[in-house]
Amino acid sequence: MVFLGWGVARADALADKFGEFETDDGWQVSLYKVEEQLNRWPNLAATAFTREAFVSVKAVASIGGSGRAPVMSGTVSTGVQIGCMINVSSGVTVGTGLNLGLSVGVNGGLTISQSPGDNVGGNAGANAGVSPNISTTLQPGGITTVTLGTKPLASAYGSAHVREVDVKIDGCGGYVSIRTFATVSVSTPNADDAYSVYGDPTWL
């Protein structure tokens, strides 16, 4: 038998994370992942094979100290990593020939958006600013990483903050996990440095 349960909305506030490092040129760089919240909602499709939630997270970076060479450029960004346990988008057979016939495409789909609109492709997160809509594909047992917001550093401080980003996964059976991240990169005439911190993994 197949049981389809939709449940109720649930919100989790997840722990802040912090890290720091010294660049090869002697700059002290601090990175924070803060204000993370995951609001799970029963999906609009009312199916056990779709997960939906609204994600908020902020990445903050600061540069201090006295480096041996000037900082030429840098960025701070934030995003999510999502894992799908089982891809069921091509249809699932249960028992003696009961086919659920899911018609959601060849592979499980992941959609991340901030407002209604057409998908703009998986490379949108590489651009500066907050991506309005991102679409990509999840493979069985795979992990997909999507950058939600990127801010070039114009001074010694910068942040990238996304609020209530709609995250939806279709055609995924079993466990679906999600983990946020914050990344900072710093470039001088002599060296490039990058560093990331990660949120606590949780379920979607």
N, C-alpha and C positions, 0 to 999 in steps of 0.2 A: 504494500500500500504506500501511497505517497501522501505525506502530510505537508500542507502549505500553510505556514504561519507567518503573520505579518507583524505582530507585536505592536509596541508603542514606541514613541520617540524617546531617545535617551541621550543625555549630554555628559561628556567627560571632560574635565579640565586636567591636562597632563603636565607633568613636572617640567620646570625650566631646566635648561642645560647650559653649561658654561665651559669654555676652554680658552687657553691662551698659549702663545708661542712666540719665539724670537726669530725674526727673519735672518737670513745669512748676512744682511747688512746691519743688523743690530736693532731693528725696530721692534717694539713690543706691541703685539697685536692681540686684542681680546675679541672673543666672539660669543654671542649669546643667542640662544633659541628660547623665546619667551612667549607668553600669552597664547599658548596653544590650547585650542578647544575643539573637540569633535562632537558634533551633534548628529546622532544617528536618527534616521527617519524611515518609516515604512515606505518602500519604494512605490512610485506611482503606477508601475506595471502590475503590482500586486502578485508577484511571482517569487518563489523561493530561490530563483537563480539570478536575481538582481539585488545588488546592495546599493544603498544611497545614504550619503551623509553630507554635512556642511562643515568645512574645515577652516579654522582660523589659526594663523601662526605668524610670528614676527622674528626676523633675523636682525641682529644689531652687531655692528663691528666698529671698533675704535683702534686707532694707531697712536702710540705714544713712544716716549724715549728719544734717544738721539742716534739715528742711524748714520752710517758712514757714507751713504749715497741718498739722494733725494728719491722720494716715492713718485714715480711717473704716472701710475694708474693703479686702480684697484676696483673690485666689485664685491658686493655682498648679495647673497641670494638665498632663497628658501624654496622648498618644494616637498614632495612626498614620494615615498617608495611604497608600492602596492604589490602584494603577492596573491596570486590566485592558485588555489590548491588543485582544482580539477576543471578542465574546460569541457562544458556540456553544450556548447552552442550549436553543434551539428546534430543534436537530437539525442535523447536518452531513452533506452529501452529498459523497462522495469518489468520484472516477472515474465509472463508468457506473452510477449508481443505488444504490451502497452507502450506505444511510442509517444513521448511528450511533444515531439515535433517542433522544437524551438526554431523559429525562423529569424534568428538574429545575426546571421552571417556565418562565415567559415570559422572564425576564431572569436573567443570571448573579447568583448569590447570594453574599453575604459574611456569614460568621458569626464572631463573636468572643465567646469565652466563657471563664470561669474555672472553671466546674464544670458538670456535666451538668444540664440543665433546659430549660424552655421559653424561647423567645425573648421578650424583654421590649420589643422595639422600638428603633428608631434613636435615640430621644430620651433613652434611659437615661443616656447619658454626660453629659447636662447637669446631672444631680444631683450633689450633693457625695458624695464617696466613690468607691470602685471599683465599676464596673458589673459585675455577675455575668455578664451575657449581652447581646450586642448583635447585631441582625440588620438588614441594609440591602440595597440593590440596587446592582449595578455595571452601568453602561451601556458599550457598546463604546467603547473609547478614552477612557473617563472616569476620573476620580479621585474616590475617596470618602474623606472625612475623618471619623474616629471618635475621640471623646474617651474614654479608658479610665479615667482617674481624676482627680478634682478635690478639692482641699483648700482650704477657706477659711483665710485667714491670721489667726490669733488673736494673733500676736506678730510680731517682726521676722524670724522664720525659719519656713519651712514646706516640706514635701515631699509629693509624691505618687508612690508606688512601686507598680508592678504587676509581678508575677512569673509567668512561665510562662502567660501568657494564650494560649489556643488561638485561632489565626487560621486560618480555612478559607474558601477561595473555590471555588465550584462553577460549572461551565459556562463557564469562561474558557479560551480557546485562546491560543496564542502567549505573549508575554512578560508576566509579572506582577511588578510592582515594589512595593516597600514603603519608606516613610520615616517615622521617628518624629519627634515634635515635643514641645517643652516651651513652655508659655505662662504668663506672669505678668501679672496685672492689679492695679492699685493705684488706689484712689479716695480723694480728699480733698474737703473742701467746695468747692474751687475747680476741680478738674480730675480727669479719668479718664485713666489711662495704661495701655497694654497693649504687650507685647513677646513675641516668640517666637524660639526657636532651633530648628534642624532637624538631624536626623541625616543621615548619608550615605545616599543612596538605594542599595538593593541589590535583589536578585531574590528571589522567593519560590518 
